[in-house]
């Protein structure tokens, strides 16, 4: 796979929480957990399973940080 995004992180699926239409896929990337919201259909099409190796692609025009 070739992709133009520069923020590609490798990790392992930690947990998959399927809802009515959307799943939250928790991915462990070097001890940090990232969560992706994707369709339940995508989970099935990608064959995602807990423990499976994946690449997390982050494409965003803005990153915000806030404090109290």
Residue pairs with C-beta under 8 A, 6 or more apart in sequence:
3 57
5 57
5 58
5 59
7 57
7 58
7 59
8 55
8 56
8 57
8 58
9 29
9 34
9 55
9 56
9 58
10 29
10 53
10 54
10 55
10 56
11 27
11 28
11 29
11 30
11 34
11 53
11 54
11 55
11 56
12 27
12 28
12 51
12 52
12 53
12 54
13 25
13 26
13 27
13 28
13 48
13 49
13 50
13 51
13 52
13 54
14 26
14 27
14 28
14 33
14 50
15 25
15 26
15 50
16 23
16 24
16 25
16 26
16 43
16 48
16 49
16 50
17 23
17 24
17 25
17 26
18 40
18 43
19 40
21 39
21 40
22 37
22 38
22 39
22 40
23 37
23 38
23 39
23 40
23 42
23 43
24 35
24 36
24 37
25 35
25 36
25 37
25 38
25 43
25 48
25 54
26 33
26 34
26 35
27 33
27 34
27 35
27 36
27 54
27 56
29 56
34 56
36 56
48 54
